[in-house]
Amino acid sequence: MSSDRYELMERQIRGILLEDSPAGVPERLRWLIADVPHSARQDTPGLFRSLTWLRRAAAPLVVGVAMMALLALIALPLLSHPAGGSGSGSITFSPSTLSCKTPVAVTATARLPSSVHAADVVAVAFDGESGGTHTVADTSSDTKQQPDGSWVLVFTATPDHMQMICAAGGSSDGLNVLTPGTHTMQVLDATGKVLAQGSYSVTP
Amino acid sequence: MGEVEGMGPRYSAQSETEREAAFQRLTQARLDRAYRLASILLRDQSEAEDAVHDAAVRAWQRWDDLRDQAAFDAWFDRIVVSCCRDRARRRLPNSINLLDVDPAAPDEPGHLAAERDGLRRALAALDPDHRAVVVLRYVEDLSVPAIATRTGQREGTVKSRLHYALRQLRAAWDAAERTGGSER
C-alpha cells in the first residue's frame, strides 16, 4: 500500500470514528456527575442504580431539554393552578391556557416542599399517567433550593416543542398533553405522595 | 500494567469540602472529552453516559489515589476507558449485529464509498481492546506511551494491538477496493 493511500485510509478511520462523536454533554449527565460525592456520602449505592434506571426511563423527558422539558413544558404549564392535593407544593403555568393554533413558549414553575432533598428522584404524572422522573439537584440551572428549604423547578418549552406535539395530535410519549380540555400535572415523591399539582387548559 | 503517574495518597489531608471541590472542578472540566471518548468507544451515547457516570463514581471512590492534580486527565481517561471496555465486553455478542452502514455522501466516488463502508465494518468488528487503542491513536492523537497510560497496558502490548487492528483495517480497505474495482 502506498503511503498516500495509507494516509487516506488513516483519514478515513478518523472520520468514521468521529461520526460517533456527540454534539455535547447532556445536562443530566452533568447533574449526575455533580451528585456523585453527595450520593457517596449518603452511602446510597442504590441511588446510583435508580438514577441510571431513572435516566433511561426519563430519556424522552430529558433528550436535550426535550422530553422531560417538553412534557414539563406542557405538563408544568398545565399546572399553572395549584390544585390542593396532599402536598404543600404547587405548579404554575404561564400561560395557563394553550392552543395548538398559536404555539407559544410555555414556562411551568413547580414549587416543592422542603421535605424534598437534593438527589431525591421525583416522578411526574400527567392526568394520572406516568410522565417520567426528575432528579432534584441544586447544581442544575433549572432547579434551585430556596432559603426556606423548599425547591423551585422551572421547565420551559419553546413554540417549536409545542408545535411538534401539536403535529403529533397533541400527544407526546403517549401522554395527551395538548389535547383540548383540562389537564392535571403532578409531581410525586418515591412513595407516591403528591408534592405539587396544578392544571392548565387547552383550547381547540 | 502501566502505572499512571501521579497516583498515591496526597489528598488525605484535605478537608472533605476541598476534596469535593477539586473533584467537581476536574471532572466537570474533563467531561466533554470523556463523554466524547466514551461515545466513540461504545458507539452508543446512552451507554456512554452510563460509562462516564460509572467512571466518575469510581474516580471519587479512588480519589485519594490521585497524587497530582496535573495527572487527573490521564487518570480519569484511564478509568473511562476501563468502564467502556467493561460495558463493551458485556454487550459484545449483540454489537456484532450493529454493523450499520451509512449511505455514501452524494459526491463521494462509488469505490471510495465502498472502501469507507469496508473500513466502517472492520472498525465495528474490532474487539473492545483493539478498538480502544485505535480510538486513542486516531481520535485523541495520542502516542503509544500515552495510550499505554490510558489503557493500563504495556507499550509493547499497545503496539501489538495497534498493529493487529491496522492490519485488519487495511485488509478490509484493500478488499473493498478490489470489490469496488471489479465493479468499475
Chai-1 contact restraints between the chains, C-beta under 6 A:
chainA,res_idxA,chainB,res_idxB,connection_type,confidence,min_distance_angstrom,max_distance_angstrom,comment,restraint_id
A,M9,B,W173,contact,1.0,0.0,6.0,A-B,restraint_1
A,Q12,B,R116,contact,1.0,0.0,6.0,A-B,restraint_2
A,Q12,B,L119,contact,1.0,0.0,6.0,A-B,restraint_3
A,I13,B,Y138,contact,1.0,0.0,6.0,A-B,restraint_4
A,R14,B,Y138,contact,1.0,0.0,6.0,A-B,restraint_5
A,I16,B,L119,contact,1.0,0.0,6.0,A-B,restraint_6
A,I16,B,R120,contact,1.0,0.0,6.0,A-B,restraint_7
A,I16,B,L123,contact,1.0,0.0,6.0,A-B,restraint_8
A,L17,B,I40,contact,1.0,0.0,6.0,A-B,restraint_9
A,L17,B,V135,contact,1.0,0.0,6.0,A-B,restraint_10
A,L17,B,V139,contact,1.0,0.0,6.0,A-B,restraint_11
A,D20,B,S39,contact,1.0,0.0,6.0,A-B,restraint_12
A,D20,B,I40,contact,1.0,0.0,6.0,A-B,restraint_13
A,D20,B,R43,contact,1.0,0.0,6.0,A-B,restraint_14
A,S21,B,R36,contact,1.0,0.0,6.0,A-B,restraint_15
A,P22,B,S39,contact,1.0,0.0,6.0,A-B,restraint_16
A,P22,B,Q45,contact,1.0,0.0,6.0,A-B,restraint_17
A,V25,B,L31,contact,1.0,0.0,6.0,A-B,restraint_18
A,V25,B,D32,contact,1.0,0.0,6.0,A-B,restraint_19
A,V25,B,Y35,contact,1.0,0.0,6.0,A-B,restraint_20
A,L29,B,E49,contact,1.0,0.0,6.0,A-B,restraint_21
A,L32,B,H53,contact,1.0,0.0,6.0,A-B,restraint_22
A,I33,B,T27,contact,1.0,0.0,6.0,A-B,restraint_23
A,I33,B,A56,contact,1.0,0.0,6.0,A-B,restraint_24
A,V36,B,A56,contact,1.0,0.0,6.0,A-B,restraint_25
A,V36,B,V57,contact,1.0,0.0,6.0,A-B,restraint_26
A,V36,B,W60,contact,1.0,0.0,6.0,A-B,restraint_27
A,P37,B,E20,contact,1.0,0.0,6.0,A-B,restraint_28
A,P37,B,W60,contact,1.0,0.0,6.0,A-B,restraint_29
A,A40,B,W60,contact,1.0,0.0,6.0,A-B,restraint_30
A,T52,B,D50,contact,1.0,0.0,6.0,A-B,restraint_31
